Each structure stands twice: as structure tokens, then as C-alpha cells.
Amino acid sequence: MPTVFTRIINRELPAKIFYETDEVIVIADHRPQREVHLLLITKKEYPDFQRTPPETLALLCKTAKIVAEKLGIPDHYQLAINNGLGQEVEHVHFHFMSNRGADRLTFLAS
């Protein structure tokens, strides 16, 4: 059964999309913990951090840098990764959070 993230990627569920490529999608978290709380998600479904290939994890790290630049906060953000503990969706993703940059949050038309 596809995860909620796969359903968002397939446009079966709505989401606020901040950034997207052929390999990743960045969406607003529906329960934000900071002014800016985005989820960086691989389009290919991996259940957790441990079972994700290193090159895919590197892509998520590169995406975090791109997001930080787009928000104008390359020196002020937090990345969080849950692996089993605290992980609600079994689809690898990074949480990108900051209390700055909200004024530059613009979402793509869906």
C-alpha cells in the first residue's frame, strides 16, 4: 500500500508544494513545529533512513541546501530525521525547520 507521501507525489492527496524535481518533493508539514517546517521527501519510496541508498540521502542533503538558499537562511535551519523512533510515515524524509524565512515561503500551484 502506498504511503501518504507517495499519494501526495501522485497527486492523489493535496499538499502545499514548495519545491519539486524528478527525484524529490518538498512540502509543508501539516503540523508545523516552527515558522518554517517543510518535509523533504524522495519520490522513490524507501521505508526508513537505514534502508535508503547513500546517494539518495546525499540528494536529500543537497535539497536541504537548495531550500535554505531559496528561503535566504543558509546559516539558520535544523534538519531532523527519524528512523523508526518517532517516524510516523514509513517513507524516508527529512524535516527542515527554522524560525526564519517564512516571508519567502511561496508554494507552487497545484
N, C-alpha and C positions, 0 to 999 in steps of 0.2 A: 504494500500500500504506500503510495507516495506521501512524503511529509508535507506539512503545511507550507514549507518553503518551496518545495517542488511545485505545489499547486499555485503558489504566487508566481513563480517563474513561468509557469504555463498559462498564466493569466486566468486561472480558474477562481482565484480569490483576489480581492483588491489589496493594494498596498501603496504607500507613498514611496515612489522610487526616486532616489537621489542621484544614482549613477548606475550605468549598466554597460557591460561589454558582452561579447560572446561567451565569456567564461565565468563572469561574476555579476552579481546584482547587489546593490546597496539600498536598503530600505529603512524607513523609520521604524523604530521599535514601538509596538503598540502600548507598552507600559514603560515609558522613559524614566530613567533614574537620574538623568542630568538634563540640562537645557538642550544639549545635543546628545541623542542616543540613537545611533544607527547600527544596523546589522549588516555585516559584510559576509555574503553567502556565495559559496561555489555553486555553479549551475549543475555540476555533476554531483550526485548525491553520495557523500561519504558519511557513515554514521557518527564518527567522532574524530577527534584530533589524532589519536593514536593510529587510526587506520587510514589516514589521509596521506597521500604521497608527499614527500618533501617539496617537490616542485609546485604542488597546489598550495601548500602552506606559504611558500615564497610568494606566490601570486596574491594571496590574501594580504601579506605584509606590504607588497608593492601597492595594492589597492588602498591600504590604510594611509600610505604616504600621499597618494593622489587625493584622497578625501581630505586629508589635513590641509593640503595646499589649496584645494578648492574652497575650503572654509576659512582660509587665511590664518590657520592656527598650527603651523608646523612644529611649534615648540610647546603645545599645551593640549594634550589629549591623553586618554587612557585607553588601552586595549585590554579586553578581558576574553578569556577562552575557557569554557567549561568542558571538561572531558568526563562524562558520566556524572560526577558530583555537580549538582546544580544545573545540569543540562536538561532543558525541557523539550527540545526538538532534536531528534536523532538525525541531524544533518549538520555537518561541520559549519561553524560560523564564528566570526569574531564580533564582539561588541565594541563599538567605537564611541567613546563618551567624552564630553567636555562641558564645562560651564561657560565656554566662549564659542563664538562662531555661529550662533543661532540666527543672527541677522543675515547670514549668507546662505542659509538653507533654502534652496529652491528645488522643487520637485518636478520631475519630468511629467509630461502629460501622459495619461494612461488611456 
